[in-house]
Every structure is written in C-alpha cells, then in structure tokens.
C-alpha cells in the first residue's frame, strides 16, 4: 500500500537521475501546434514522475514528450508527462513532471 508523504507531497520514493535527455515542448500558438525540441537534465525520478532542469519555463498542465535514456537498447525511450509545477532557479528552470499512462485497451489493441 502506498502512503502519501506530506513533507514533500510524494507518493513514491525518488531516486537521483543525473542524465541529459531531450524533450518535445508542444505549444499552442495562434491556433496551431508548434513543436519545439528542447534539452533537459534529470534531477530525480520515481515510478510516477521526474524532476528536471532546463532552459525553458513550462506551464502547469502542459504535456511534454520526453526522450529518456534507455541504455539496454542504446536508444531513447519516449514518455509523455504532465507539468505539475515549474519555477525559476538561478539561470535555469526546475520542473516537476508526472508520467502519463496510456490504457491501450481503450484503443482496441490486442496485446
């Protein structure tokens, strides 16, 4: 059973994650989608989310597509996440992300 830790608002234990990765920032401007590729550095990771630092101020509830390092296959692992918070921290921005999960049974896929 998972218990909520009131001290840091976390459901799961965080582990250090000091890895560079890229992410797609999908921004809606003037009625069309603008896809911007950005760079980030991990701070910590858990089963449910990721803390990162980047040069981009993200908006709460914005969805980003992360390309996390997957060394066993020597390729990036694409993961969608929702911005929970973002704040300036010296010369960069710290952001808290919650991983989004896709229920493939909703799309009639036979797995």
N, CA, C and O atoms as a GROMACS GRO file, in nm:
protein
  444
    1UNK      N    1   0.084  -0.119   0.000
    1UNK     CA    2   0.000   0.000   0.000
    1UNK      C    3   0.088   0.125   0.000
    1UNK      O    4   0.183   0.134   0.077
    2UNK      N    5   0.056   0.219  -0.086
    2UNK     CA    6   0.131   0.343  -0.095
    2UNK      C    7   0.076   0.444   0.003
    2UNK      O    8  -0.046   0.463   0.013
    3UNK      N    9   0.164   0.509   0.074
    3UNK     CA   10   0.121   0.614   0.165
    3UNK      C   11   0.173   0.747   0.116
    3UNK      O   12   0.281   0.756   0.058
    4UNK      N   13   0.095   0.849   0.139
    4UNK     CA   14   0.130   0.983   0.096
    4UNK      C   15   0.224   1.047   0.197
    4UNK      O   16   0.194   1.047   0.316
    5UNK      N   17   0.335   1.101   0.152
    5UNK     CA   18   0.431   1.168   0.238
    5UNK      C   19   0.401   1.317   0.234
    5UNK      O   20   0.431   1.383   0.135
    6UNK      N   21   0.342   1.371   0.342
    6UNK     CA   22   0.301   1.512   0.345
    6UNK      C   23   0.419   1.607   0.337
    6UNK      O   24   0.404   1.719   0.288
    7UNK      N   25   0.535   1.565   0.385
    7UNK     CA   26   0.652   1.653   0.389
    7UNK      C   27   0.693   1.701   0.251
    7UNK      O   28   0.730   1.818   0.235
    8UNK      N   29   0.687   1.612   0.151
    8UNK     CA   30   0.730   1.653   0.017
    8UNK      C   31   0.627   1.622  -0.092
    8UNK      O   32   0.661   1.622  -0.210
    9UNK      N   33   0.502   1.596  -0.054
    9UNK     CA   34   0.393   1.574  -0.148
    9UNK      C   35   0.422   1.461  -0.247
    9UNK      O   36   0.388   1.474  -0.365
   10UNK      N   37   0.482   1.353  -0.204
   10UNK     CA   38   0.519   1.244  -0.293
   10UNK      C   39   0.450   1.115  -0.252
   10UNK      O   40   0.435   1.084  -0.134
   11UNK      N   41   0.407   1.039  -0.353
   11UNK     CA   42   0.351   0.906  -0.329
   11UNK      C   43   0.457   0.798  -0.336
   11UNK      O   44   0.444   0.694  -0.273
   12UNK      N   45   0.562   0.822  -0.413
   12UNK     CA   46   0.667   0.722  -0.435
   12UNK      C   47   0.804   0.781  -0.400
   12UNK      O   48   0.825   0.902  -0.407
   13UNK      N   49   0.896   0.693  -0.363
   13UNK     CA   50   1.032   0.732  -0.331
   13UNK      C   51   1.104   0.783  -0.456
   13UNK      O   52   1.094   0.722  -0.563
   14UNK      N   53   1.175   0.895  -0.443
   14UNK     CA   54   1.252   0.950  -0.555
   14UNK      C   55   1.396   0.902  -0.546
   14UNK      O   56   1.452   0.885  -0.438
   15UNK      N   57   1.456   0.881  -0.663
   15UNK     CA   58   1.596   0.843  -0.674
   15UNK      C   59   1.670   0.945  -0.760
   15UNK      O   60   1.609   1.005  -0.848
   16UNK      N   61   1.799   0.966  -0.735
   16UNK     CA   62   1.874   1.058  -0.820
   16UNK      C   63   1.871   1.014  -0.966
   16UNK      O   64   1.873   0.895  -0.996
   17UNK      N   65   1.864   1.111  -1.056
   17UNK     CA   66   1.859   1.082  -1.201
   17UNK      C   67   1.935   1.193  -1.273
   17UNK      O   68   1.874   1.285  -1.328
   18UNK      N   69   2.067   1.183  -1.272
   18UNK     CA   70   2.152   1.286  -1.331
   18UNK      C   71   2.189   1.248  -1.474
   18UNK      O   72   2.303   1.212  -1.502
   19UNK      N   73   2.090   1.256  -1.564
   19UNK     CA   74   2.111   1.219  -1.705
   19UNK      C   75   2.055   1.329  -1.794
   19UNK      O   76   1.952   1.389  -1.765
   20UNK      N   77   2.125   1.355  -1.903
   20UNK     CA   78   2.076   1.450  -2.004
   20UNK      C   79   1.980   1.379  -2.098
   20UNK      O   80   1.995   1.259  -2.125
   21UNK      N   81   1.883   1.451  -2.147
   21UNK     CA   82   1.786   1.397  -2.242
   21UNK      C   83   1.722   1.512  -2.319
   21UNK      O   84   1.738   1.628  -2.282
   22UNK      N   85   1.651   1.478  -2.424
   22UNK     CA   86   1.577   1.581  -2.498
   22UNK      C   87   1.428   1.562  -2.471
   22UNK      O   88   1.384   1.455  -2.426
   23UNK      N   89   1.352   1.666  -2.498
   23UNK     CA   90   1.207   1.657  -2.485
   23UNK      C   91   1.141   1.750  -2.585
   23UNK      O   92   1.197   1.853  -2.623
   24UNK      N   93   1.022   1.711  -2.628
   24UNK     CA   94   0.944   1.794  -2.720
   24UNK      C   95   0.847   1.877  -2.638
   24UNK      O   96   0.770   1.825  -2.557
   25UNK      N   97   0.853   2.006  -2.661
   25UNK     CA   98   0.762   2.100  -2.599
   25UNK      C   99   0.654   2.132  -2.702
   25UNK      O  100   0.682   2.192  -2.806
   26UNK      N  101   0.532   2.092  -2.673
   26UNK     CA  102   0.424   2.115  -2.767
   26UNK      C  103   0.346   2.236  -2.718
   26UNK      O  104   0.282   2.233  -2.614
   27UNK      N  105   0.354   2.343  -2.795
   27UNK     CA  106   0.294   2.469  -2.755
   27UNK      C  107   0.189   2.510  -2.856
   27UNK      O  108   0.211   2.499  -2.977
   28UNK      N  109   0.076   2.557  -2.809
   28UNK     CA  110  -0.031   2.603  -2.898
   28UNK      C  111  -0.020   2.755  -2.910
   28UNK      O  112  -0.036   2.827  -2.812
   29UNK      N  113   0.007   2.800  -3.032
   29UNK     CA  114   0.017   2.944  -3.059
   29UNK      C  115  -0.063   2.976  -3.184
   29UNK      O  116  -0.050   2.909  -3.286
   30UNK      N  117  -0.144   3.077  -3.175
   30UNK     CA  118  -0.219   3.127  -3.290
   30UNK      C  119  -0.303   3.019  -3.358
   30UNK      O  120  -0.322   3.022  -3.479
   31UNK      N  121  -0.352   2.924  -3.280
   31UNK     CA  122  -0.441   2.823  -3.334
   31UNK      C  123  -0.375   2.703  -3.399
   31UNK      O  124  -0.445   2.621  -3.458
   32UNK      N  125  -0.244   2.689  -3.391
   32UNK     CA  126  -0.178   2.572  -3.447
   32UNK      C  127  -0.074   2.520  -3.348
   32UNK      O  128  -0.032   2.591  -3.257
   33UNK      N  129  -0.034   2.394  -3.366
   33UNK     CA  130   0.064   2.334  -3.277
   33UNK      C  131   0.205   2.370  -3.321
   33UNK      O  132   0.239   2.363  -3.439
   34UNK      N  133   0.285   2.408  -3.226
   34UNK     CA  134   0.425   2.440  -3.251
   34UNK      C  135   0.507   2.340  -3.169
   34UNK      O  136   0.502   2.342  -3.046
   35UNK      N  137   0.582   2.253  -3.237
   35UNK     CA  138   0.662   2.150  -3.171
   35UNK      C  139   0.806   2.199  -3.162
   35UNK      O  140   0.870   2.223  -3.264
   36UNK      N  141   0.857   2.212  -3.038
   36UNK     CA  142   0.992   2.261  -3.016
   36UNK      C  143   1.072   2.154  -2.944
   36UNK      O  144   1.030   2.106  -2.839
   37UNK      N  145   1.189   2.116  -2.998
   37UNK     CA  146   1.275   2.019  -2.932
   37UNK      C  147   1.366   2.092  -2.835
   37UNK      O  148   1.430   2.191  -2.873
   38UNK      N  149   1.374   2.045  -2.710
   38UNK     CA  150   1.449   2.112  -2.604
   38UNK      C  151   1.541   2.011  -2.536
   38UNK      O  152   1.530   1.891  -2.556
   39UNK      N  153   1.633   2.063  -2.454
   39UNK     CA  154   1.723   1.977  -2.377
   39UNK      C  155   1.694   1.993  -2.229
   39UNK      O  156   1.660   2.102  -2.182
   40UNK      N  157   1.707   1.883  -2.156
   40UNK     CA  158   1.687   1.885  -2.011
   40UNK      C  159   1.787   1.795  -1.942
   40UNK      O  160   1.854   1.713  -2.005
   41UNK      N  161   1.798   1.813  -1.811
   41UNK     CA  162   1.883   1.730  -1.728
   41UNK      C  163   1.799   1.681  -1.612
   41UNK      O  164   1.734   1.760  -1.543
   42UNK      N  165   1.801   1.551  -1.589
   42UNK     CA  166   1.725   1.495  -1.479
   42UNK      C  167   1.782   1.533  -1.344
   42UNK      O  168   1.903   1.550  -1.329
   43UNK      N  169   1.694   1.545  -1.246
   43UNK     CA  170   1.734   1.572  -1.108
   43UNK      C  171   1.702   1.450  -1.023
   43UNK      O  172   1.787   1.399  -0.951
   44UNK      N  173   1.576   1.404  -1.032
   44UNK     CA  174   1.535   1.284  -0.962
   44UNK      C  175   1.421   1.218  -1.038
   44UNK      O  176   1.358   1.279  -1.124
   45UNK      N  177   1.396   1.090  -1.005
   45UNK     CA  178   1.294   1.013  -1.076
   45UNK      C  179   1.228   0.917  -0.977
   45UNK      O  180   1.289   0.873  -0.880
   46UNK      N  181   1.100   0.886  -1.005
   46UNK     CA  182   1.028   0.787  -0.926
   46UNK      C  183   0.941   0.707  -1.023
   46UNK      O  184   0.947   0.727  -1.144
   47UNK      N  185   0.860   0.619  -0.970
   47UNK     CA  186   0.767   0.542  -1.053
   47UNK      C  187   0.663   0.631  -1.117
   47UNK      O  188   0.608   0.597  -1.222
   48UNK      N  189   0.635   0.745  -1.057
   48UNK     CA  190   0.525   0.829  -1.105
   48UNK      C  191   0.567   0.960  -1.170
   48UNK      O  192   0.483   1.028  -1.229
   49UNK      N  193   0.695   0.997  -1.162
   49UNK     CA  194   0.733   1.125  -1.220
   49UNK      C  195   0.882   1.150  -1.222
   49UNK      O  196   0.963   1.064  -1.188
   50UNK      N  197   0.916   1.272  -1.265
   50UNK     CA  198   1.054   1.311  -1.288
   50UNK      C  199   1.072   1.458  -1.251
   50UNK      O  200   0.986   1.541  -1.282
   51UNK      N  201   1.182   1.489  -1.187
   51UNK     CA  202   1.223   1.628  -1.166
   51UNK      C  203   1.333   1.659  -1.265
   51UNK      O  204   1.423   1.579  -1.285
   52UNK      N  205   1.326   1.777  -1.328
   52UNK     CA  206   1.429   1.810  -1.427
   52UNK      C  207   1.463   1.958  -1.422
   52UNK      O  208   1.391   2.039  -1.363
   53UNK      N  209   1.574   1.991  -1.485
   53UNK     CA  210   1.618   2.129  -1.504
   53UNK      C  211   1.632   2.153  -1.654
   53UNK      O  212   1.679   2.066  -1.727
   54UNK      N  213   1.592   2.273  -1.699
   54UNK     CA  214   1.607   2.308  -1.840
   54UNK      C  215   1.609   2.460  -1.854
   54UNK      O  216   1.594   2.532  -1.756
   55UNK      N  217   1.627   2.505  -1.976
   55UNK     CA  218   1.626   2.649  -2.004
   55UNK      C  219   1.487   2.701  -2.039
   55UNK      O  220   1.473   2.817  -2.078
   56UNK      N  221   1.385   2.617  -2.025
   56UNK     CA  222   1.250   2.653  -2.067
   56UNK      C  223   1.154   2.659  -1.949
   56UNK      O  224   1.149   2.567  -1.866
   57UNK      N  225   1.079   2.768  -1.942
   57UNK     CA  226   0.973   2.780  -1.841
   57UNK      C  227   0.850   2.708  -1.896
   57UNK      O  228   0.793   2.749  -1.997
   58UNK      N  229   0.810   2.602  -1.830
   58UNK     CA  230   0.695   2.526  -1.875
   58UNK      C  231   0.572   2.569  -1.796
   58UNK      O  232   0.583   2.622  -1.686
   59UNK      N  233   0.455   2.544  -1.854
   59UNK     CA  234   0.329   2.584  -1.792
   59UNK      C  235   0.263   2.465  -1.724
   59UNK      O  236   0.267   2.354  -1.776
   60UNK      N  237   0.203   2.489  -1.608
   60UNK     CA  238   0.131   2.384  -1.536
   60UNK      C  239   0.026   2.323  -1.629
   60UNK      O  240  -0.042   2.396  -1.701
   61UNK      N  241   0.014   2.192  -1.627
   61UNK     CA  242  -0.080   2.113  -1.707
   61UNK      C  243  -0.036   2.095  -1.852
   61UNK      O  244  -0.104   2.026  -1.928
   62UNK      N  245   0.076   2.154  -1.892
   62UNK     CA  246   0.129   2.134  -2.027
   62UNK      C  247   0.180   1.990  -2.038
   62UNK      O  248   0.232   1.935  -1.941
   63UNK      N  249   0.166   1.930  -2.155
   63UNK     CA  250   0.214   1.794  -2.178
   63UNK      C  251   0.341   1.802  -2.263
   63UNK      O  252   0.347   1.874  -2.362
   64UNK      N  253   0.442   1.725  -2.221
   64UNK     CA  254   0.568   1.719  -2.294
   64UNK      C  255   0.597   1.573  -2.327
   64UNK      O  256   0.548   1.482  -2.261
   65UNK      N  257   0.677   1.553  -2.431
   65UNK     CA  258   0.721   1.419  -2.468
   65UNK      C  259   0.870   1.410  -2.439
   65UNK      O  260   0.951   1.476  -2.504
   66UNK      N  261   0.906   1.327  -2.341
   66UNK     CA  262   1.044   1.309  -2.300
   66UNK      C  263   1.108   1.195  -2.380
   66UNK      O  264   1.041   1.099  -2.417
   67UNK      N  265   1.236   1.207  -2.406
   67UNK     CA  266   1.313   1.100  -2.470
   67UNK      C  267   1.421   1.059  -2.370
   67UNK      O  268   1.535   1.105  -2.375
   68UNK      N  269   1.383   0.970  -2.278
   68UNK     CA  270   1.472   0.931  -2.169
   68UNK      C  271   1.573   0.826  -2.215
   68UNK      O  272   1.541   0.742  -2.299
   69UNK      N  273   1.695   0.831  -2.159
   69UNK     CA  274   1.798   0.735  -2.200
   69UNK      C  275   1.760   0.593  -2.157
   69UNK      O  276   1.725   0.569  -2.042
   70UNK      N  277   1.768   0.500  -2.251
   70UNK     CA  278   1.738   0.360  -2.228
   70UNK      C  279   1.861   0.282  -2.274
   70UNK      O  280   1.868   0.238  -2.388
   71UNK      N  281   1.957   0.267  -2.184
   71UNK     CA  282   2.089   0.217  -2.221
   71UNK      C  283   2.091   0.072  -2.265
   71UNK      O  284   2.177   0.032  -2.344
   72UNK      N  285   1.998  -0.009  -2.216
   72UNK     CA  286   1.998  -0.150  -2.256
   72UNK      C  287   1.975  -0.166  -2.406
   72UNK      O  288   2.028  -0.259  -2.467
   73UNK      N  289   1.899  -0.077  -2.466
   73UNK     CA  290   1.869  -0.083  -2.609
   73UNK      C  291   1.943   0.024  -2.688
   73UNK      O  292   1.926   0.032  -2.810
   74UNK      N  293   2.025   0.105  -2.620
   74UNK     CA  294   2.100   0.212  -2.685
   74UNK      C  295   2.011   0.302  -2.770
   74UNK      O  296   2.045   0.337  -2.884
   75UNK      N  297   1.897   0.340  -2.713
   75UNK     CA  298   1.804   0.427  -2.783
   75UNK      C  299   1.719   0.501  -2.679
   75UNK      O  300   1.705   0.454  -2.566
   76UNK      N  301   1.663   0.615  -2.716
   76UNK     CA  302   1.578   0.687  -2.620
   76UNK      C  303   1.441   0.622  -2.605
   76UNK      O  304   1.387   0.565  -2.700
   77UNK      N  305   1.386   0.633  -2.486
   77UNK     CA  306   1.254   0.581  -2.456
   77UNK      C  307   1.156   0.698  -2.451
   77UNK      O  308   1.167   0.783  -2.363
   78UNK      N  309   1.059   0.705  -2.544
   78UNK     CA  310   0.964   0.818  -2.542
   78UNK      C  311   0.861   0.800  -2.430
   78UNK      O  312   0.800   0.694  -2.417
   79UNK      N  313   0.842   0.906  -2.351
   79UNK     CA  314   0.749   0.903  -2.238
   79UNK      C  315   0.676   1.038  -2.235
   79UNK      O  316   0.739   1.143  -2.242
   80UNK      N  317   0.544   1.033  -2.223
   80UNK     CA  318   0.467   1.156  -2.208
   80UNK      C  319   0.453   1.190  -2.060
   80UNK      O  320   0.439   1.102  -1.976
   81UNK      N  321   0.456   1.320  -2.029
   81UNK     CA  322   0.444   1.365  -1.891
   81UNK      C  323   0.369   1.498  -1.885
   81UNK      O  324   0.371   1.576  -1.980
   82UNK      N  325   0.303   1.521  -1.773
   82UNK     CA  326   0.231   1.646  -1.748
   82UNK      C  327   0.310   1.732  -1.652
   82UNK      O  328   0.362   1.683  -1.552
   83UNK      N  329   0.319   1.860  -1.682
   83UNK     CA  330   0.388   1.955  -1.594
   83UNK      C  331   0.301   1.980  -1.470
   83UNK      O  332   0.186   2.025  -1.482
   84UNK      N  333   0.356   1.952  -1.353
   84UNK     CA  334   0.286   1.976  -1.228
   84UNK      C  335   0.322   2.111  -1.169
   84UNK      O  336   0.239   2.177  -1.106
   85UNK      N  337   0.448   2.153  -1.190
   85UNK     CA  338   0.495   2.284  -1.146
   85UNK      C  339   0.624   2.317  -1.220
   85UNK      O  340   0.693   2.228  -1.268
   86UNK      N  341   0.655   2.446  -1.228
   86UNK     CA  342   0.780   2.492  -1.288
   86UNK      C  343   0.816   2.625  -1.224
   86UNK      O  344   0.730   2.712  -1.206
   87UNK      N  345   0.944   2.642  -1.191
   87UNK     CA  346   0.987   2.768  -1.128
   87UNK      C  347   1.131   2.800  -1.165
   87UNK      O  348   1.212   2.711  -1.193
   88UNK      N  349   1.161   2.929  -1.166
   88UNK     CA  350   1.297   2.974  -1.196
   88UNK      C  351   1.389   2.937  -1.081
   88UNK      O  352   1.352   2.948  -0.964
   89UNK      N  353   1.510   2.894  -1.114
   89UNK     CA  354   1.611   2.858  -1.015
   89UNK      C  355   1.746   2.901  -1.070
   89UNK      O  356   1.809   2.827  -1.145
   90UNK      N  357   1.789   3.019  -1.032
   90UNK     CA  358   1.911   3.081  -1.085
   90UNK      C  359   1.899   3.102  -1.235
   90UNK      O  360   1.811   3.175  -1.279
   91UNK      N  361   1.985   3.038  -1.315
   91UNK     CA  362   1.985   3.063  -1.459
   91UNK      C  363   1.906   2.959  -1.538
   91UNK      O  364   1.914   2.957  -1.661
   92UNK      N  365   1.830   2.874  -1.472
   92UNK     CA  366   1.751   2.772  -1.541
   92UNK      C  367   1.616   2.756  -1.470
   92UNK      O  368   1.587   2.828  -1.374
   93UNK      N  369   1.535   2.663  -1.517
   93UNK     CA  370   1.404   2.636  -1.459
   93UNK      C  371   1.400   2.493  -1.407
   93UNK      O  372   1.443   2.400  -1.475
   94UNK      N  373   1.347   2.476  -1.287
   94UNK     CA  374   1.322   2.344  -1.229
   94UNK      C  375   1.177   2.310  -1.257
   94UNK      O  376   1.089   2.395  -1.244
   95UNK      N  377   1.151   2.186  -1.295
   95UNK     CA  378   1.016   2.144  -1.331
   95UNK      C  379   0.986   2.007  -1.271
   95UNK      O  380   1.071   1.918  -1.272
   96UNK      N  381   0.865   1.992  -1.220
   96UNK     CA  382   0.818   1.865  -1.170
   96UNK      C  383   0.718   1.807  -1.269
   96UNK      O  384   0.621   1.873  -1.305
   97UNK      N  385   0.740   1.683  -1.312
   97UNK     CA  386   0.657   1.619  -1.413
   97UNK      C  387   0.593   1.492  -1.359
   97UNK      O  388   0.654   1.420  -1.280
   98UNK      N  389   0.470   1.464  -1.400
   98UNK     CA  390   0.401   1.340  -1.366
   98UNK      C  391   0.388   1.259  -1.494
   98UNK      O  392   0.336   1.308  -1.594
   99UNK      N  393   0.434   1.134  -1.490
   99UNK     CA  394   0.424   1.048  -1.607
   99UNK      C  395   0.277   1.021  -1.638
   99UNK      O  396   0.194   1.004  -1.549
  100UNK      N  397   0.247   1.018  -1.770
  100UNK     CA  398   0.112   0.985  -1.816
  100UNK      C  399   0.112   0.843  -1.869
  100UNK      O  400   0.206   0.802  -1.939
  101UNK      N  401   0.009   0.769  -1.837
  101UNK     CA  402   0.000   0.630  -1.880
  101UNK      C  403  -0.117   0.616  -1.976
  101UNK      O  404  -0.223   0.675  -1.958
  102UNK      N  405  -0.096   0.536  -2.079
  102UNK     CA  406  -0.197   0.514  -2.182
  102UNK      C  407  -0.257   0.375  -2.162
  102UNK      O  408  -0.185   0.275  -2.159
  103UNK      N  409  -0.387   0.370  -2.150
  103UNK     CA  410  -0.456   0.242  -2.138
  103UNK      C  411  -0.488   0.195  -2.280
  103UNK      O  412  -0.585   0.240  -2.341
  104UNK      N  413  -0.403   0.104  -2.332
  104UNK     CA  414  -0.418   0.064  -2.472
  104UNK      C  415  -0.545  -0.014  -2.499
  104UNK      O  416  -0.585  -0.025  -2.614
  105UNK      N  417  -0.609  -0.069  -2.397
  105UNK     CA  418  -0.734  -0.142  -2.421
  105UNK      C  419  -0.845  -0.049  -2.469
  105UNK      O  420  -0.942  -0.094  -2.530
  106UNK      N  421  -0.830   0.080  -2.441
  106UNK     CA  422  -0.929   0.177  -2.490
  106UNK      C  423  -0.922   0.193  -2.642
  106UNK      O  424  -1.016   0.246  -2.702
  107UNK      N  425  -0.816   0.149  -2.704
  107UNK     CA  426  -0.799   0.165  -2.847
  107UNK      C  427  -0.818   0.035  -2.922
  107UNK      O  428  -0.790   0.028  -3.042
  108UNK      N  429  -0.865  -0.068  -2.853
  108UNK     CA  430  -0.894  -0.196  -2.918
  108UNK      C  431  -0.770  -0.273  -2.960
  108UNK      O  432  -0.778  -0.357  -3.049
  109UNK      N  433  -0.656  -0.246  -2.898
  109UNK     CA  434  -0.535  -0.318  -2.932
  109UNK      C  435  -0.533  -0.451  -2.859
  109UNK      O  436  -0.563  -0.457  -2.740
  110UNK      N  437  -0.498  -0.555  -2.928
  110UNK     CA  438  -0.492  -0.688  -2.868
  110UNK      C  439  -0.347  -0.717  -2.830
  110UNK      O  440  -0.265  -0.751  -2.914
  111UNK      N  441  -0.317  -0.702  -2.700
  111UNK     CA  442  -0.180  -0.724  -2.654
  111UNK      C  443  -0.170  -0.852  -2.581
  111UNK      O  444  -0.063  -0.889  -2.534
   0.00000   0.00000   0.00000
